């Protein structure tokens, strides 16, 4: 699949890895690169970091499902 947004592309390429290692957390991606992972209550710090590193980009902030949540969907 071809993406126009590098943040979406990065998430798509790494989602299965993120589910295995960071399920239940949130991921922050900006400028087509990983900024970090955090639980919902700690997102503000990483969003600020993303905006500082990539001021012209809107950071992608997305929950990472747990493996068992993926299995329920399938």
Number of C-alpha atoms within 10 A of each C-alpha: 4 6 10 7 11 15 21 15 16 17 21 12 10 11 17 16 11 20 19 13 13 20 20 19 19 20 26 22 25 25 20 17 16 17 19 16 21 17 13 13 8 12 17 11 10 19 21 13 16 23 16 11 13 16 13 10 15 14 24 20 18 14 17 23 18 16 16 10 13 13 8 7 6 5
